[in-house]
Amino acid sequence: MTPPHQPSPQQQMDTATRAILEQLPTRTHRGIVVHSPPGAGKSTLVAQAADALAQSNTPCPVIAQTNSQVDQLLRRLARHHPHLRTARLTATEHSVPHDLQAHPGIRIATRIQALEKTADVIVGTAMKWATVTDRRWPWAIIDEAYQMRSDVLLWTANLFDRALFVGDPGQLDPFSTVETDRFQGLPHDPMTSAVAVLLANNPDLPVHFLPVSWRLPPSAVRPISDAFYPFTPFHAGSREADRTLTFSIRGMRTPTDEVIEHAARTGWALFELPARITGQHDIEAFQAVLGIAERLLARRALTTCEENPEGHVLQPGDIAIGTAHRSQAHRIRALLARQYPHLHGVTVDTANRLQGSEFRLTIVLHPLSGRGDASSFHLEAGRLCVLTSRHRHACIVVVRAGIAELLDAHPSNDPAHPGTASQVADGWEANHTVLAHLAEHTVHAQAQPGHRRG
């Protein structure tokens, strides 16, 4: 229970949101930065800020990073702010989802001229907004600002006098398909996040923090905060008693049953396969993640939470399987379709594609599992953060034994570069922190001689 003298999570969130919204019309700075943990309600804040900024006679541009983010924001605005005239600025080649095309309160166009006189809020991707060259607005909102590259911010900065930057510093860094090493440490490094560059050049900019995660259960907040948010700690919006995971059908004392039961009790489990270097395509590990999903559904898992206190029988759509590589996700989906058709509806995707998503349970194939090296890609803190922070009830990590030894054999030795300070956790340290936590929740896929499971 929240102590009588301490504000409730909702009160803390309301206070933080009110402080941000009240600053918007009074700021003389170039903008405001908001740091958010996973599941803190970034989209809600963006929609509320857009509503507040749209009260003037000019529309409020909202700049997101992907078409999926744009579509999600449009749905939220249409559902929770129906009085706003909402519009989507879209690329000619993009196919807007049918529900948005058919919505009577949403206008869609490929040119700003068709929207600016009839819309209160205009939402589009950064790349589309970069094609607008002859307009300027008092305010704009940058959603998922930590995913925006600094060069993209440069392309769009001429559109607004001030901006609200909302982002999650623990998520994946901006990425590029070309080599950018020659830019590292330079003031014009295009791969630096928009927020890092903004704060480096405007050190007096006000920075706010959203203090509550409504997604993550209490069991997940401490390990996720310690590993990935050392500069911006947060706490859970729910209580331990609010969320439960139980089974209607008894198990068979197999390692797979043991791992889902342990996860149900504690919110975490590490399913450890025997040590072996397998490379990206580890069929045994693929079978393990699908086997775990299969047992969760076969035993009719029942979840309760503050949103569903009466209980919810777990469905395939409530489960996500997360991987580091697209080829791994592709192979697991193919295996699912061929051998596990009853799991149709389970989401299988990479960390990049799972950003922003939420599920009741997640099953994660550890990025370092089965590897003989630890590259910067596999050590990236944001990748592991996304994979381990999508769940409302429990996260089960599948891994080959030997990760601790692999990390020790490949210590963090990336060269230090002068330049903008980062709010992002060190990947090597973050992996060690997560692994140390999961060591307390280990279930061996095969019984070890003289070693009790768990």
N, C-alpha and C positions, 0 to 999 in steps of 0.2 A: 504494500500500500504506500502511496505517496504521503510522507510526513505532513502533518497539518500546516507547518510553517513553510513548506516548499510548494511552489506552484505545480499544478498538474502538467503533464506533457502538453496537453491541448492549450493550457494557459501560456506555457512557455512558447509554443509555436505561434499563438496569436500575438503575443508581445513582439516576437521577432519579425513577424510579417507586418504588423502595424508600423514598426519602426522603419522598415524599408519603404512601405507605401507612403508614409508621411514625409519621407525625405525627397521623394520624386519631384514634386512641384517646386521645391525650395533649393535644389542643389545648384551651386555655381561651378562645381567640379565638372570634369569631362564625363563623369559617370559614377556608377555604384557597382561594386562587386559583391556577389552573394555566393558563398561556399556552401555546398549542400552534400550531406552524406547520402548513401543509397536509400531510396524510398522515403525521402523527406518531404516530398510534395513539390518538386521543382515546377512541374507542369501547372499545378494549382497556383503557385506564386506567379508564374509567367502570365497565366490567364487573368489573375486579379490585377496585376500591374498593367496589362494591356487595357483592361476595362477602365482603370484609373486614368491612364494617359489618353484614352480615346474620348474623354469628356470635353476636350477642346474641339475646335473646328477642323483640325487636321487629323488624318488617320495616323494610327500608330503602326509602324513597320515592325514585324517580328521576324527575326532572322534565325533560322534553324540550320542544322548541318546536313540533314538527310531528308529525303522525301518522306520516309516513314515518320520521322519526328514531326514534320509539317502536318501530315495527315492526322496524327494523334492529337496535336494541338488544336486543329480545326474541330475535331470531334468534341474535345473538352469545351472549347468556346461555345459551340453550338448547343451543348447539353447544359452547361452551367451558367452561360451568359447569353441567353437567347435574344436579349434586347439589343445586342450589338449586331451591326451589319458587318459580317465577317467575309473576307475574301481570300482566295488563294492565287498567288502569282506563280505560275507554273511554266516549266519548259515545254516547248512544242512537242518534244518526243516523249514526255512523261505521260503515262496513262493514270489519270486520277481515279481512285477507287469509286465504284458505282454509287455507294451510299453517300459519298460527298457530292458527286455530280447531281444526284437526285434530291439533295437536301434543299428545301426552299429558302433557307436562311444563309446559304453560302454561294457567293459568286466566284466564278473561276475564269481566269483570262491569262493570256501569255504576254500582255503588254500592260504596263502600269497605267497608261492613259485610260484604259477601260475600267479601272477600279478606283482611282484616287478620289473621284468626286462622289462616289456612292458607297464607300466603305468606311467603317470606323477602325477596323483592324485588318491589316493585310499581312498574310503569312507566306513566306517563301524560303527556299534554301539560300544559303549564302552565295552559291555560285550563280543562281538566278538573279539575286539582288545586285550582284556585281555587274550585270548587264544594264542596269539603270544608271544613267550618267548625268541626267539633267534635272534631278530633283533633290530636295533636301528637307528634312523634317526636324523638329525640335528634339524629339526623343526617338530612340529605337530600343528594342529588347533583343539581346543576343542569347539565345537558348543553347544549352550544352556548350558553353563558351570555352571549356577546356579542350573540346574536340576541334575547335576552330584553329587553323594554322594562322600564324601572324601575317603571312602574306595575304591571306584571304581577308583578314581584318583591314589591311591596307587598301584592298580593292573596294571595300564597302564603307570605309570611314567617311567618305565624302557625302554620304547620304544623311548623316544626322549630326546634330550639335552635341548631344549627350546620349549615353546608352546605359541600360541596366544589363550587366553581364551576370548570368546565372549559370553555374556549372558545378560539376562534381570533380574535385581534384584527384580522386582516387581512381577514376576511370581510365580507359586506354588513351595514350597520348595520340596526337595527330600523327598520321602516317603518310608515307609516300612510296610510290612504286619505283622511284629512281634513287640513286645514291645521293645523300646530302651531307656526308661526313665533312666535306670541305667548308661547310657553313657553320659547323659547331663552334660555339663560343663567340661568334660574331654578332654584333647588334642586329644585323639584318638576317639572321638565321630564319628561314621560312618555316622550319619545323618547330620552332618555339610556339607554345600555345598563346592564343590571343591574350589570355588573362596575365600570363607571365610578362609579356611585353608591355601590356598596359600598366601593370603595377611598377615595373622597372622604370618606366618613363613618367609615371605619375604617382610618386610614393605617398602623397597626401590623400590619395583617393580613399573614400570610406569603404570599409570591408565589413560585411555582415556574415553571420553564420546561422544556418538553420540547425537547431539543437536536437532535433528528434528524428529518428527513423521509424516510420509507421509500418514499413515492410519487415525489417529484421526482427526476430524474436529476441528477448533478453539474452538467451544463450549465445547469440551471434554477435552482439554489440561489442563486447570486450575484445575478443580476438580480431574482429574486423577493424575496430578502431585502433588497436595497438599496432596492427600490421600495416595498415594503409592510410590511416588518418592521424599520424602523430602530432600534427599541428592543429587539427580541428576535431577534437573529441566530441562524441555525441552519445545519446542514450536512446533506449527503446521507448516507443509510445505505448506499448502493451506491457502487461504484467506476466510473470511466469504462469500464473494460474489461468490466464486468458486463452492460452493455446495448448491444445493437446493433440496427440496423434496416437490412435489406438487401432487394434485389429479385431475384426469380427470373427476371423477364422484363425485357429491355432497353427503355429508353425511346426516344422519337422526337425528342428535342431540342426539345421544345416548352417554352414557359414553365411550363406545369403540371408537366411532367416535371422541369424544372430545379428548381422550388420543392420538390418532394417529395424529390428527391435531396439538395438542400442541407439540408433538415430532417433527413434520415437521417444526414448527416455531422456536423451541429453541434447538433441538438436544437431548433433554431429556424429559422423562415423568415418573411419578410414578403413577401406577394404584393401588389404595389402596382398598382392600377388607375389609369388616367388621372384627373386631378383633375376633379371635377364635383360640383355640389350636387344631390343626388338625394332628400334626405329619407330617411325610414325604409325605403321599399320600393325598393331598388336591385336590379332584376332581374338586371343584369349581375353584380353582386356575389353574388347568390344562385346564379347559374349557376356562378360561379367556385368557391364553397365546395363545391358538389356535384360539380363537375368534378375537384377535388382528391381528394375521397373516392373518386370513380370510378377515378381513376388508381392510387390506393394499392391498391385491390382488384384492378384489372385486371393490375397488375404483380406480383401475388402477393407482397406485402410479408411479410417474415419477421422476427419480433422474437425476440431472446433476452434473458434477464435472469436474475437470481439465483434466481427462482422457476421459470423455464422455460429452463434452460441448453441443453436439446436443441432449442429453437426452437418458435415458434408462428406458424402462417400467419394473417395478419391476417384477421379476420372483420368483417362490418358492425357487430356489437355491440361491437367494440373501438374504434370511432370515435365521437366526439361533435362536433357542430356547435353552437357557442355563440353566442347573440345577446343584445342588450340588451333588446329588446322582444318581447312575446308575439306581436304581429302579424307580426314578422319570422320568428319560429320557425314560426308557422302557415303563412305563405306558402312557406317553404322546404319544410316537410313536404308541402304540397299539390303543389309542383313535383316533389318526390322521387317521390311516388306516381304522378304523371302521366307524367313523362319518365324517371325513374330507378328503375323498380320493382326492379331488381337490387340497389339499395342498401337494400332493406327490412331494418330492424334497426339502421341507423345512428340514434343518438340525436340529436334536434334539439330544443334547449330553451334557455330563458333562464338567465342567471347565477343568478337566485334559485332555480330548480328544479335546477340542476346542483350546488349546494352539497352537499358531502359525497360526491360521486360521483368515480369514478376510471376512466380510460380509458387505453388504450395510446397513442392519438393523439388530439389535439384540433385542430379547425379553428375559428378564432374570427373572427367578423365584428366588427371593431373598433367599439366604441360610438360613436366620433366620425366614422366613415367616412361621407362624403357629406353631412355637415352643414354648415350655414352659421353655426352658433352652437355654444357649448360650455356647456350648462346644467349645474347642479349634479348632476342625475341622470346625465348622460353622463360627467361628470368624477369621479364617486364612485370612490374608490380601491378599495373592496371589490368593486365590479362587475368592474373590470378584473383584480383579483387572482383572483377566482374563475375567470374565463374563462381566465386564463393559468396556472393551477396545478392543473389536473385531470389532467395527462398523466404517464405513466411513461416515455415515449420521446421524443416530440417534440410541439411546438406550432407550428401554422402560422397566422399572422394575415393576414387579408385586409382591405385598406383602400384607400380612395381617396387619392391623393397630396394633400398639403397639410395634414396634421394638425399638423405643427410650426408652420406659419404660423397655423393656426386657434387653437392654444394661445396663441401670442404675441399674437394679436388679442383674446383673451379671458383676460387674466391673472386669477389668483386674487384676487378682491376681495370674498369673503364677509366680512361684518362679524364682528369679534371679539366674543365674548360671555364675560363672566365665568362662572365655574362650574367644573364638574368637568373635570379634565385628561383628554385623550384619548390612548390608545395607538395610534390609527388614523393612518395616513400621510395627508398632504395629497394630495388627488386631483390637483391641477394638477401638483405636483412628481412624483407617482408616474407620471402619464402621460408627462411629459417623460423620466423615467428609463427607462421601458420603451421609449419610442420611440428614445432614444439607443442602447440596446442593439440593437434590431431594425434600426436603420440599417445595422449591419454585416452583416445577413443579408437584404438586400433583393433580390428578383427582380422585375423589371418584367413586368407582364402583356403589355405591348407594348414592343418594342425601342425605346429612346430614341436619336435621332440622336447619334452620337458618344459614346454611353454604353454601356459593357459591362455586361451583366446581372450581378447579384450583387455 
